[in-house]
Amino acid sequence: MKKGIVIYSKTGNTLGVAKRLAIKMNLEVMEVKVENDDPNILNPVLVEAPDVSSYDHLVFAAPVHGFNLSKAMHVYLNQLPDLSGKTVDLFITHFFPFAWMGGNRTLKQMKVIIEGKHAIVNQMTSVNWKSKKREFVISQMIENYAK
Ligand SMILES: Cc1cc2nc3c(=O)[nH]c(=O)nc-3n(C[C@H](O)[C@H](O)[C@H](O)COP(=O)(O)O)c2cc1C
């Protein structure tokens, strides 16, 4: 089974977590890149959009921006072709103290897009950057996602 990790990260938090997961899974992190990463741009132009067609299992991850999925990941996921037959795990990183301040909503947004492309979404994790439990949540997630 071929596995891959695709993320968008503006300030490095999501990337840092993804790199740890990638080490555990013995993979490279594939990054979505935009022409201009001003989070206020509604439809950012993708300059790097990893091709996931050859993967059986994918982890997608991104930060929460303005209580929503960051636009870069939103645009990336929407432009993906059909994902039938693939399984997916998700994680997001966010900063505000409660999951309802963007985390849960963002995971749901990702799930809806991905299921709309006929992949099966399994595990989902919200990593709160300000939480005292952050390290615990990340370590547990890495254990579970790398199984
Ligand atoms: C423009 C902008 C908007 C943000 N909006 C939210 C938000 O609505 N809720 C939240 O919990 N965190 C918010 N954050 C914090 C980021 O989600 C958090 O710092 C995240 O870990 C950043 O990930 P990155 O370093 O991979 O870009 C926002 C950050 C930025 C830059």
The ligand as an SDF file (V2000), in Angstrom:
LIG
                    3D

 31 33  0  0  0  0  0  0  0  0999 V2000
   -4.8550   34.4550    9.0920 C   0  0  0  0  0  0  0  0  0  0  0  0
   -4.9480   33.4570   10.2210 C   0  0  0  0  0  0  0  0  0  0  0  0
   -6.2160   33.1150   10.7080 C   0  0  0  0  0  0  0  0  0  0  0  0
   -6.3270   32.2120   11.7590 C   0  0  0  0  0  0  0  0  0  0  0  0
   -7.5730   31.8700   12.2100 N   0  0  0  0  0  0  0  0  0  0  0  0
   -7.7100   30.9560   13.2130 C   0  0  0  0  0  0  0  0  0  0  0  0
   -8.9880   30.5410   13.6700 C   0  0  0  0  0  0  0  0  0  0  0  0
  -10.0290   30.9620   13.1850 O   0  0  0  0  0  0  0  0  0  0  0  0
   -9.0680   29.6220   14.6780 N   0  0  0  0  0  0  0  0  0  0  0  0
   -7.9360   29.1070   15.2590 C   0  0  0  0  0  0  0  0  0  0  0  0
   -8.0560   28.2850   16.1750 O   0  0  0  0  0  0  0  0  0  0  0  0
   -6.6960   29.4730   14.8320 N   0  0  0  0  0  0  0  0  0  0  0  0
   -6.5500   30.3740   13.8260 C   0  0  0  0  0  0  0  0  0  0  0  0
   -5.3070   30.7350   13.3780 N   0  0  0  0  0  0  0  0  0  0  0  0
   -4.1170   30.1080   13.9860 C   0  0  0  0  0  0  0  0  0  0  0  0
   -3.5680   28.9760   13.1290 C   0  0  0  0  0  0  0  0  0  0  0  0
   -4.6010   28.0770   12.7430 O   0  0  0  0  0  0  0  0  0  0  0  0
   -2.5290   28.1730   13.9130 C   0  0  0  0  0  0  0  0  0  0  0  0
   -1.5120   29.0220   14.3770 O   0  0  0  0  0  0  0  0  0  0  0  0
   -1.9430   27.0610   13.0640 C   0  0  0  0  0  0  0  0  0  0  0  0
   -1.2690   26.1310   13.8860 O   0  0  0  0  0  0  0  0  0  0  0  0
   -0.9890   27.5800   12.0040 C   0  0  0  0  0  0  0  0  0  0  0  0
   -0.5320   26.5170   11.2270 O   0  0  0  0  0  0  0  0  0  0  0  0
    0.6900   26.6820   10.2120 P   0  0  0  0  0  0  0  0  0  0  0  0
    1.8630   27.1400   11.0530 O   0  0  0  0  0  0  0  0  0  0  0  0
    0.9010   25.3180    9.6790 O   0  0  0  0  0  0  0  0  0  0  0  0
    0.3160   27.6790    9.1990 O   0  0  0  0  0  0  0  0  0  0  0  0
   -5.1600   31.6420   12.3350 C   0  0  0  0  0  0  0  0  0  0  0  0
   -3.9040   31.9950   11.8210 C   0  0  0  0  0  0  0  0  0  0  0  0
   -3.7930   32.8860   10.7800 C   0  0  0  0  0  0  0  0  0  0  0  0
   -2.4240   33.2590   10.2570 C   0  0  0  0  0  0  0  0  0  0  0  0
  1  2  1  0
  2  3  1  0
  2 30  2  0
  3  4  2  0
  4  5  1  0
  4 28  1  0
  5  6  2  0
  6  7  1  0
  6 13  1  0
  7  8  2  0
  7  9  1  0
  9 10  1  0
 10 11  2  0
 10 12  1  0
 12 13  2  0
 13 14  1  0
 14 15  1  0
 14 28  1  0
 15 16  1  0
 16 17  1  0
 16 18  1  0
 18 19  1  0
 18 20  1  0
 20 21  1  0
 20 22  1  0
 22 23  1  0
 23 24  1  0
 24 25  2  0
 24 26  1  0
 24 27  1  0
 28 29  2  0
 29 30  1  0
 30 31  1  0
M  END
$$$$
